[in-house]
Amino acid sequence: MTAEISGLHIMMEMEEEKCTENAVKNESVKQPGSVKPPPNIIEEDSKHMEREALNRRNDWEPSAFYSLGKETFFFTGQEISIRESLDSYGAVIWPGAVALCQYLEKNREQIDLMDKAVLELGAGTGLVSIVTSLLATDLPDVLNNLNFNLSRNTRGRCRYTPQVAALTWGQDVLRHFPSTVYRYDYVLCADVVYHHDFLEDLLITMKHFCKPGTTLLWANKVRFQSDLCFTENFKNAFNTTLLLEIPHEEVRIYQATAKK
């Protein structure tokens, strides 16, 4: 491995779901329970996600601002500093992202990302995208934070420049991102599945980008019954292999390829 984070061909995209349009707010003091959920997530599940996000704050480095924090990771011989925010689910590092980064680092020979075209759906803070120097996608309300983390951690380290663009999960992706133009060797997803109303749109998007010749890697913590239902639909849609299960964190990593 060179001093680069990774030598990937990057064409980043960013997910533009039917959610809020405000960018990450300016630094301001927030009180507990301020994590902003996407719309149409039921109250009980929202509280579960809020508690999990607030627990992540225990790993942050000391900060004068309650809602803003920073974590430092070491992958591929590089120090990676990630800014997080309690303003949005997408601005917090979730366990699936960390697990996927660890898996990619430990399995470089089996999953060779060098000079590959790679897309990440639901990039969140950008940790996976930074580690693999790849294409990142996510919600508009975390775009500023995503760009900040990507620029901070990839400038001068990568062979290719990471990019971020807007992408809407669902049927529109077929029109805006035709397969004749947008083809990838790898599609990565980490903790994009929880209790929200866009799981069907997510599967449509996965199927659109995971064409013959593409490998999809999906890492997720199992939290809700709806996660298990999505997993079954995922298995029916693709040829799948369970690559890794981390019982104490309830995280699974799947590999998928298109069915013929």
C-alpha positions in Angstrom: 0.0 0.0 0.0 1.3 3.4 -0.9 1.1 6.6 1.2 -2.2 7.2 -0.4 -5.4 6.2 1.5 -6.2 4.2 -1.6 -5.8 4.5 -5.4 -9.4 4.5 -6.4 -11.1 6.0 -9.4 -13.6 8.3 -7.8 -16.9 9.7 -9.0 -18.8 10.6 -5.9 -22.5 11.0 -5.6 -24.8 12.2 -2.9 -28.2 11.0 -1.9 -31.0 13.5 -2.1 -33.9 11.8 -0.3 -37.2 13.3 0.6 -35.8 14.9 3.7 -34.8 18.2 5.1 -32.9 20.7 2.9 -31.0 22.6 5.5 -27.2 22.3 5.7 -25.5 21.4 8.9 -26.0 24.3 11.3 -23.4 26.6 12.6 -21.6 25.6 15.8 -24.0 26.1 18.6 -24.7 24.5 22.0 -27.3 21.7 21.8 -29.0 19.8 24.5 -29.3 16.0 24.7 -31.9 14.5 22.4 -31.2 17.0 19.6 -30.3 14.4 17.0 -32.5 15.1 14.0 -34.2 12.0 12.5 -35.4 11.7 8.9 -39.2 12.1 8.5 -41.6 9.1 8.8 -39.6 7.3 11.4 -41.7 6.2 14.3 -41.2 7.8 17.7 -39.9 4.7 19.6 -37.4 3.8 16.9 -36.3 7.5 16.7 -35.6 7.5 20.4 -33.5 4.3 20.0 -31.4 5.9 17.2 -31.1 9.1 19.3 -29.7 7.1 22.3 -27.3 5.3 20.1 -26.1 8.5 18.5 -25.7 10.1 21.9 -23.6 7.2 23.1 -21.2 7.8 20.2 -20.6 11.2 21.8 -18.7 9.4 24.6 -15.9 8.7 22.0 -15.6 12.3 20.9 -12.6 14.3 21.8 -13.3 17.1 24.3 -15.2 20.1 22.7 -16.8 23.3 23.9 -19.8 22.5 21.8 -22.3 19.8 22.8 -23.5 19.0 19.3 -20.2 19.1 17.5 -17.3 16.6 18.1 -14.4 14.9 16.5 -13.0 11.3 16.4 -9.7 10.1 15.2 -9.1 6.8 13.5 -6.1 5.0 12.0 -6.6 3.1 8.8 -4.1 2.2 6.0 -1.3 3.8 7.9 -3.1 7.2 8.0 -4.6 9.3 10.7 -8.2 10.2 9.9 -9.9 12.9 11.8 -13.7 13.0 11.5 -16.0 15.8 12.5 -19.4 14.7 13.8 -22.6 16.5 14.6 -25.8 15.6 16.5 -27.8 17.7 14.1 -28.4 14.7 11.8 -28.2 10.9 11.8 -26.0 11.3 8.7 -23.4 13.3 10.6 -22.7 10.6 13.2 -20.4 7.6 12.7 -22.3 4.4 13.0 -20.8 0.9 13.8 -21.4 -0.4 10.2 -19.0 2.2 8.8 -16.2 1.3 11.2 -16.7 -2.4 10.6 -16.6 -2.0 6.9 -13.4 0.1 7.1 -11.8 -2.6 9.3 -12.9 -5.4 6.9 -11.6 -3.6 3.8 -8.3 -2.9 5.5 -7.8 -6.5 6.6 -8.9 -8.0 3.2 -7.0 -5.9 0.7 -5.9 -8.9 -1.4 -9.4 -10.3 -1.7 -11.0 -6.9 -2.3 -8.6 -4.9 -4.4 -9.9 -1.4 -4.8 -6.8 0.0 -6.5 -7.8 2.1 -9.6 -11.4 0.8 -9.4 -14.6 2.8 -10.0 -16.3 2.9 -6.6 -19.5 4.4 -5.3 -20.7 4.7 -1.7 -24.4 5.2 -1.0 -25.2 6.9 2.2 -21.7 8.1 3.0 -22.6 10.0 6.2 -19.5 11.5 7.7 -17.4 10.2 4.8 -15.3 7.7 6.9 -15.7 4.8 4.5 -15.2 7.1 1.5 -12.0 8.5 3.0 -10.6 5.1 3.8 -11.2 3.9 0.3 -10.8 7.3 -1.4 -14.0 6.7 -3.2 -17.3 8.2 -4.3 -19.6 9.3 -1.5 -23.4 9.9 -1.4 -25.7 11.2 1.3 -28.4 13.5 2.4 -28.4 17.3 1.7 -28.3 18.1 5.4 -24.9 16.4 5.9 -23.3 17.6 2.7 -21.3 20.4 4.3 -19.9 18.0 7.0 -19.2 15.3 4.4 -17.3 17.7 2.2 -15.3 19.0 5.2 -14.2 15.6 6.3 -13.3 14.4 2.7 -11.3 17.5 2.0 -9.5 17.5 5.3 -8.5 13.8 5.1 -7.8 13.2 1.4 -6.1 16.4 0.1 -2.6 15.5 -1.0 -3.0 11.8 0.0 -5.1 10.4 -2.9 -4.4 9.6 -6.5 -7.9 10.7 -7.5 -9.9 13.6 -6.2 -13.1 12.6 -4.2 -16.3 14.2 -5.5 -19.8 14.6 -4.1 -23.0 15.0 -6.2 -26.7 14.6 -5.6 -28.6 11.4 -6.0 -32.2 10.5 -5.1 -33.0 6.9 -4.1 -35.7 5.3 -6.1 -37.0 5.2 -9.7 -35.5 8.6 -10.7 -32.0 7.2 -10.4 -32.7 5.2 -13.6 -33.2 8.5 -15.5 -30.6 10.7 -13.9 -27.8 8.0 -13.7 -28.1 5.7 -16.8 -26.2 2.5 -16.6 -24.5 3.1 -19.9 -22.6 6.0 -18.2 -22.5 5.2 -14.5 -20.9 1.8 -14.0 -18.9 0.8 -11.0 -16.6 -2.0 -9.9 -17.8 -1.7 -6.3 -20.8 -0.2 -4.5 -20.4 0.2 -0.8 -23.1 0.9 1.8 -22.8 1.2 5.6 -25.7 1.6 8.0 -28.1 2.8 5.4 -30.9 0.5 6.7 -32.9 1.4 9.8 -36.6 2.2 10.3 -37.4 4.7 7.5 -39.8 4.8 4.6 -37.2 4.6 1.8 -36.1 1.0 2.1 -37.8 0.0 -1.1 -36.2 3.0 -2.9 -32.8 2.0 -1.4 -33.2 -1.5 -2.9 -34.1 -0.1 -6.3 -31.0 2.0 -6.1 -28.8 -0.9 -5.1 -30.1 -3.0 -8.0 -29.6 -0.1 -10.4 -25.9 0.3 -9.6 -25.1 -3.4 -8.9 -24.9 -4.7 -12.5 -23.1 -7.8 -13.8 -19.4 -7.2 -13.0 -20.2 -5.1 -9.9 -19.6 -6.2 -6.3 -21.8 -4.6 -3.6 -20.6 -4.6 0.0 -23.2 -3.7 2.6 -22.4 -3.4 6.3 -25.2 -2.7 8.8 -26.1 -3.0 12.5 -29.4 -4.9 13.0 -31.7 -2.8 15.1 -35.3 -3.3 14.1 -37.6 -5.9 12.6 -37.7 -3.9 9.4 -33.9 -4.4 9.1 -34.5 -8.2 8.9 -37.3 -7.8 6.4 -35.0 -5.7 4.2 -32.2 -8.3 4.5 -34.6 -11.0 3.2 -35.5 -8.7 0.2 -31.8 -8.0 -0.3 -31.0 -11.7 -0.4 -33.9 -12.3 -2.9 -32.6 -9.5 -5.1 -28.9 -10.5 -5.3 -26.6 -13.4 -5.0 -25.4 -12.8 -1.5 -22.7 -14.0 0.9 -22.4 -13.2 4.6 -18.7 -12.1 4.8 -18.6 -11.3 8.5 -20.8 -11.2 11.6 -19.9 -9.3 14.7 -22.3 -10.6 17.4 -21.5 -8.3 20.2 -22.1 -5.3 17.9 -24.9 -6.9 16.0 -23.2 -5.9 12.7 -23.2 -8.0 9.5 -21.3 -7.5 6.3 -22.7 -8.9 3.1 -21.3 -9.2 -0.4 -23.7 -9.2 -3.3 -23.6 -9.6 -7.0 -26.4 -9.3 -9.6 -28.5 -12.3 -10.4 -28.4 -13.4 -14.0 
